[in-house]
Amino acid sequence: MQKANVGLQEDIYSFAFASFIDPDKINEGAGLLERIPMNDDEITGLYLGALLVIAIQLGMMSLIMVYEITSPNFKIEPAKDYTIIIARFISYYMMHLNVEPEIRNGLILGKYCVNHPGIFKNAYYADSNGKRRINLMAVLPPFSLAVGQATIALIVEINVLIFLTSMQSLLSVIMSFAAMNAICKFDDMYAQALYETKMLECGGA
């Protein structure tokens, strides 16, 4: 049976996702994921790091949404100047270019989990009748990472559309875009800060 290939970004979600893959079940070759044996502690560390990133990103977006809902100064208004319209449009477009790969990567990894659950470590077990079954507890962690990445990116993109629509200052639009973009790319920044994980070797595979 042919084994499927999946590309990985250089972010904590992809690194943690790849750590769950059984190195004995992957293809070998140029440009493909290398066989990187990892023990349970290393895998757990990467997974907990990814969950921490999810918590931070969701926490920041929750604070912004609370502000949008509760602040009397927050109002969604049409732009009063053409420069604001241009700044909003460019910010929306640039944010979409930054967020779209995150959404796409999360969907690809999630689909990979559904279509190839047997590629993960301890993915199968024998039931009482001796039949081979899928171990959901082995597939759920990588699937949760895929869902988390796509969901957070989507939340950020929607909130950028809402939040920047309230901005009437050119500088406010630019600064708000930069702040939202930093939240979206926090998973990349976290991955770049790692220096003691074997999964750095798989970046861009």
Secondary structure as UniProt FT lines:
FT   HELIX           12..19
FT   HELIX           23..25
FT   TURN            30..31
FT   HELIX           40..70
FT   TURN            72..73
FT   HELIX           82..115
FT   HELIX           117..119
FT   TURN            121..122
FT   STRAND          124..126
FT   TURN            128..129
FT   STRAND          132..134
FT   HELIX           136..164
FT   TURN            165..166
FT   HELIX           170..184
FT   HELIX           186..193
FT   HELIX           198..202
FT   TURN            203..204
//
